[in-house]
Amino acid sequence: MNYEQLMNNKVYLAGKIVSEPVFSHEVMGEGFYELTLAVKRLSEQEDEIPLTISERLLVGSATAMGSEIAVIGQFRSYNKAEDGKSRLILRVFVREILDVDPEQNPNLIEITGFICKQPIYRTTPFKREICDLLIAVNRAYNKSDYIPCIAWGRNARFAGSFSVGERVKITGRIQSREYNKLLDDGTLIKRIAYEVSVGKIAEENGELDTEDANLYIAAAIQ
């Protein structure tokens, strides 16, 4: 991974481990585990954020249930086939485990990528402005991560003016929220969605040509 690919997707989280590590998969003999980190908001509510951690990092680290840790990594996505459909799965891929610094913002993400779906701007019944974005962030080996983002107020109005293919830089926090999913058989199940709540958004130099933009769109909707 080159320097640009490392710097265009940066996450810092600090919180409490609220699940035991569970084996996920293996790559070239290295095992990876998943666990959940509860990160407090200023309101004292918590975002429960899923992590993927190499067994190499787990060895010798205080990662038992209830432990307080900080991590540095990247917000990544992959598609999972489920009931004949493709579902976007989001995880923080951990590169380093640290001691918690109480002076550090416990939930910070910075991503630079391309608008890969037309932004959806709307207002709530209480006249609150919202804009939904999907950002494609380049990764090594010609891969991309597709990161849902949500902007509010002035940021929402600004984000609503972007077009597919434009390059943007976003700073914010990762948030989780529960919602009810209606299945084809009429059953309601509870699910958790993850997205970036936008604190700052700015247009960056450069944009995709039409052909590349279409490739991003096609990949995002698979």
C-alpha positions in Angstrom: 0.0 0.0 0.0 1.5 3.4 -1.0 1.5 6.5 1.1 -1.6 8.1 -0.6 -3.7 4.9 -0.1 -2.6 4.8 3.5 -3.5 8.5 4.2 -6.8 8.7 2.3 -8.5 6.5 4.9 -7.6 7.1 8.5 -9.5 6.1 11.6 -8.8 6.6 15.3 -11.1 5.1 17.9 -11.0 4.7 21.7 -13.5 2.9 23.8 -14.5 -0.3 25.6 -14.5 -3.8 24.1 -18.0 -5.2 24.4 -17.6 -8.6 22.6 -15.2 -11.4 22.7 -12.9 -11.8 19.7 -14.4 -14.2 17.1 -12.4 -15.8 14.3 -13.3 -14.3 10.9 -11.0 -15.5 8.2 -7.4 -16.3 7.3 -5.1 -14.7 4.7 -1.8 -16.3 3.9 -1.7 -18.1 7.2 -2.6 -15.1 9.3 -5.8 -15.3 11.2 -8.1 -12.3 11.6 -10.7 -11.8 14.4 -13.8 -9.6 14.8 -14.8 -7.8 18.0 -17.0 -4.8 18.8 -15.8 -1.5 20.4 -18.2 0.8 22.2 -17.2 4.4 21.7 -18.9 7.2 23.7 -20.4 10.3 22.2 -20.6 13.6 24.0 -24.2 12.8 24.8 -23.0 9.7 26.7 -24.7 7.5 24.1 -22.4 4.9 22.5 -21.6 3.8 19.0 -20.8 0.1 18.8 -18.3 -0.2 16.0 -17.1 -3.6 14.6 -13.3 -4.1 14.3 -11.2 -6.6 12.4 -7.9 -7.4 14.1 -5.0 -9.6 13.1 -4.1 -12.4 15.6 -0.6 -10.8 15.5 -2.0 -7.7 17.1 -4.1 -9.6 19.6 -1.2 -11.4 21.1 0.0 -9.6 24.2 -2.7 -6.9 23.9 -5.3 -6.1 26.5 -8.3 -7.1 24.4 -10.5 -9.0 26.8 -14.1 -8.0 27.3 -14.4 -4.7 29.2 -10.9 -3.6 28.3 -10.3 0.1 27.3 -8.2 0.4 24.1 -7.5 2.8 21.3 -7.0 1.7 17.7 -5.7 3.2 14.5 -6.8 1.8 11.2 -9.0 2.2 8.1 -12.8 2.0 7.5 -13.3 -0.8 5.0 -16.2 -2.4 3.1 -17.0 -5.6 1.4 -20.1 -7.1 -0.2 -21.7 -10.2 1.3 -24.3 -12.3 -0.5 -27.4 -12.6 1.7 -30.7 -14.1 0.5 -29.8 -13.7 -3.1 -28.8 -10.0 -2.6 -25.6 -8.2 -2.0 -25.2 -6.4 1.3 -22.5 -3.8 2.1 -20.6 -4.8 5.2 -18.4 -2.2 7.0 -15.6 -2.8 9.5 -12.6 -0.9 10.9 -9.5 -2.7 9.9 -7.1 -2.2 12.8 -3.4 -1.5 12.0 -2.3 -0.7 15.6 -3.6 -1.0 19.1 -2.7 1.8 21.6 -3.3 2.9 25.1 -6.2 5.4 25.4 -5.2 9.0 25.4 -8.0 10.9 27.3 -7.0 14.2 25.5 -7.6 12.6 22.0 -11.0 12.7 20.2 -12.2 9.1 20.7 -13.9 8.9 17.3 -12.2 10.5 14.3 -12.2 9.5 10.6 -10.7 11.2 7.6 -11.4 9.9 4.1 -10.6 11.2 0.7 -12.4 9.7 -2.2 -14.9 10.1 -5.1 -18.7 10.6 -5.1 -19.9 7.3 -6.6 -23.7 7.9 -6.4 -25.7 11.0 -6.9 -26.0 12.7 -3.4 -29.5 12.5 -2.0 -30.5 15.8 -0.3 -33.7 16.0 1.7 -35.4 17.7 4.6 -37.1 16.1 7.6 -40.7 16.9 8.7 -39.0 19.2 11.2 -37.1 21.0 8.4 -33.7 19.5 9.3 -31.5 19.3 6.2 -29.8 16.0 5.4 -27.7 14.7 2.6 -26.7 11.0 2.0 -23.4 10.3 0.2 -21.6 7.2 -0.9 -17.8 7.7 -1.2 -15.4 5.4 -3.0 -12.0 5.4 -1.4 -9.1 3.8 -3.2 -7.2 0.9 -1.6 -4.3 -1.3 -2.7 -4.6 -3.9 -5.4 -7.1 -1.9 -7.4 -9.7 -2.2 -4.7 -12.0 0.4 -3.3 -14.0 0.9 -0.1 -17.5 2.2 -0.4 -18.3 4.4 2.7 -21.8 5.7 3.4 -21.8 9.3 4.8 -24.5 11.6 6.1 -24.2 15.4 6.3 -26.4 17.8 8.1 -27.4 21.5 7.8 -24.9 23.6 5.8 -22.8 20.6 5.1 -25.9 18.9 3.6 -26.6 21.8 1.3 -23.0 21.9 0.2 -22.8 18.1 -0.3 -26.0 18.1 -2.3 -24.3 20.2 -5.0 -21.7 17.5 -5.8 -21.8 15.3 -8.9 -20.8 11.7 -9.4 -17.0 11.5 -10.0 -16.0 14.5 -7.9 -13.2 14.1 -5.4 -13.9 15.2 -1.8 -12.3 15.1 1.6 -14.4 14.3 4.6 -13.7 14.5 8.4 -16.1 13.2 10.9 -17.0 10.3 13.1 -18.2 6.7 12.6 -21.7 6.2 14.0 -23.9 3.2 14.4 -27.7 3.1 14.4 -30.4 0.4 14.6 -33.1 0.1 12.1 -35.8 -2.5 11.3 -35.5 -4.4 8.0 -38.7 -5.8 6.4 -38.0 -9.2 4.8 -39.8 -10.6 1.7 -41.9 -12.8 4.0 -43.1 -9.9 6.0 -40.8 -10.5 9.0 -39.2 -7.5 10.7 -35.6 -8.0 11.9 -33.4 -5.5 13.7 -30.1 -4.5 12.0 -27.3 -2.1 12.6 -26.1 0.4 10.0 -22.7 2.1 10.1 -21.9 5.4 8.4 -19.7 8.5 8.7 -21.4 11.5 10.3 -19.8 14.4 8.4 -18.1 17.2 10.4 -16.3 18.8 7.5 -16.4 18.3 3.8 -14.3 19.9 1.1 -13.8 19.5 -2.6 -10.4 18.2 -3.6 -8.6 18.7 -6.9 -9.2 16.1 -9.5 -12.1 14.1 -10.6 -12.8 10.8 -12.4 -13.4 10.6 -16.1 -16.8 9.3 -17.2 -15.6 5.8 -17.8 -14.0 5.4 -14.4 -17.1 7.0 -12.7 -19.3 4.5 -14.3 -17.1 1.7 -13.1 -17.4 3.0 -9.5 -21.2 3.2 -9.8 -21.5 -0.3 -11.2 -19.3 -1.7 -8.3 -21.2 0.2 -5.6 -24.6 -1.1 -6.7 -23.6 -4.8 -7.0 
